Amino acid sequence: MTTLTLKINEKTKMGKIILDLIKFGSSEKNGVEVLHFPNEETLEAIKEVEEGKTTKVSLSEFRKQLY
């Protein structure tokens, strides 16, 4: 079995065709399995949490920071 990581522009004709092919293959159990991985931004945020580089803030304080 081969695992691939792809970046597909779903706005292009070829991108739409590839996505449809993947969806068909995975829905029919034809040997294609779609795996979901977090993006780079999410991975960095997880790393910051694990390293303790976060700050606890109450909801009211958070809203004050936004406005």
C-alpha positions in Angstrom: 0.0 0.0 0.0 1.2 3.5 -0.8 0.4 6.6 1.2 0.4 10.0 -0.6 0.0 13.5 0.6 -1.6 15.7 -2.0 -2.4 19.4 -2.4 -5.3 19.6 -4.9 -6.7 22.9 -6.2 -10.4 22.0 -6.2 -11.1 25.1 -8.3 -9.4 23.7 -11.4 -10.8 21.1 -13.8 -8.1 18.6 -13.0 -8.5 19.1 -9.3 -12.2 18.5 -9.5 -11.7 15.3 -11.5 -9.1 14.0 -9.0 -11.3 14.7 -6.0 -14.2 13.0 -7.6 -12.1 10.0 -8.4 -10.9 9.8 -4.8 -14.4 10.2 -3.4 -15.7 7.4 -5.7 -12.8 5.1 -4.8 -13.2 5.6 -1.1 -17.1 5.4 -1.1 -17.1 2.1 -3.0 -14.4 0.5 -0.8 -12.3 0.0 -3.9 -9.0 0.1 -2.1 -8.8 3.8 -1.5 -8.9 5.1 2.1 -8.9 8.8 2.9 -6.9 9.8 6.0 -7.2 13.1 7.7 -4.3 15.0 9.1 -4.2 18.3 10.9 -2.6 21.2 8.9 0.7 22.9 9.9 -1.0 25.7 11.9 -2.9 23.2 14.0 0.3 21.1 14.6 2.1 24.2 15.8 -0.7 25.1 18.2 -0.7 21.6 19.6 3.1 21.8 20.1 2.7 25.2 21.9 0.1 23.7 24.3 2.3 20.7 25.0 5.2 23.0 25.8 3.1 25.1 28.1 3.4 28.2 25.9 -0.3 29.2 26.4 -2.1 31.6 28.6 -5.4 31.0 30.4 -7.9 33.8 29.8 -11.5 34.0 30.9 -14.2 34.5 28.3 -14.9 38.1 29.3 -11.2 39.0 29.2 -11.0 37.3 25.8 -13.9 39.3 24.5 -12.3 42.5 25.7 -9.1 41.7 23.8 -11.2 41.2 20.6 -13.1 44.5 20.8 
